[in-house]
Amino acid sequence: MPDDVQDKVIRILADQAMLEPEDIEMNQAPADLGIDSLGLVEAIFSIEETFDVSVPFNANEPEKSEFDISTVAAIVDAVRDLVRQQKA
């Protein structure tokens, strides 16, 4: 079964990193992909728009945010949780 959330998040991150989606690995951090803090904020906005969710992310203090941005897999899982909560 295709994972629509994962595919869309990877596409968003790939766009920000100017990479092909197939070049993204789940264990990579955004910094590993060449995504800086501004790019990360833009990716968060794109995730919010794509999934119609509000991401609890503080760009000024990302380490204190409830939204885990440590790896691609963590971002995918966090978006899945937000989408699940929205449908509940």
N, C-alpha and C positions, 0 to 999 in steps of 0.2 A: 504494500500500500504506500503510495507516495506521501511524503511528508511536506505538505504545502507550507507550513510555517517555516520549517528549516530551509526549504528552497528559497522562499522569499527573503528571509533574513540573510542568507548567504549572498543572494543577488544584491541586496542593499549594501552589505559590507564590501562586496567585490567592486561595486560601482564607486564607493568612496575610496577604495584602495587602488582603483584603476587596474584591477586584475580580472581575470576570467573566473567565474564561479568555481570551476573545477580546480583552480589553483588554491582555493581556500581549504584549510584543514581545521577540523573541529577543535583541536587542542591549541590552536594559535591564539595569541592575545591580539587585540586590535593593533597594538604597537608593532607586533611582528609582521603585520600586514602593511605597515606604513601609514596607519591611520593616526593622525595627531588628535589633540583635544578638540579642535574645531571640527575636524572630520567626524569625530565621534558624536558630537552634538548634532551635526547634520544627519548622521545615520539614525540617531534617536528620533529626530523629527520625522524622518522618512518612515521609520517603524511605526510611529504614532499615526501617521497619515495612512499607511498601508493597511494597518490592522484596526484602525479606529479605536485605539486605546490611549490611555494616559500613562506614560512611563515615569515612575518615581525616581528620577535621576537628577542629581544636583551637579551641574557642570563645574561649579566652584569647588566642590568637595566630593568628587566621585567615589572616594573610598568610604564615605559615610552614607552613600545612597543605598536604598533597598534593592536596587536593580544591579545584579551582578554582571559586570562587564569584563571579568577576568579572562575569559576565553570565548571563542565563537560558540562552543557548546553551551556555556553558561548563559550567553545572550539568548540563544535559541530556547533554552529551558525557561528563562525568565519571560520571554514573549509568550510561550505556550501557556504559562501560568496566568498572564494578564488576559489572554484571549479566553481562557477557561473561566476566569472570574467574571469577565464581561458577559459571558453567555449564561452565567448562573443567576 
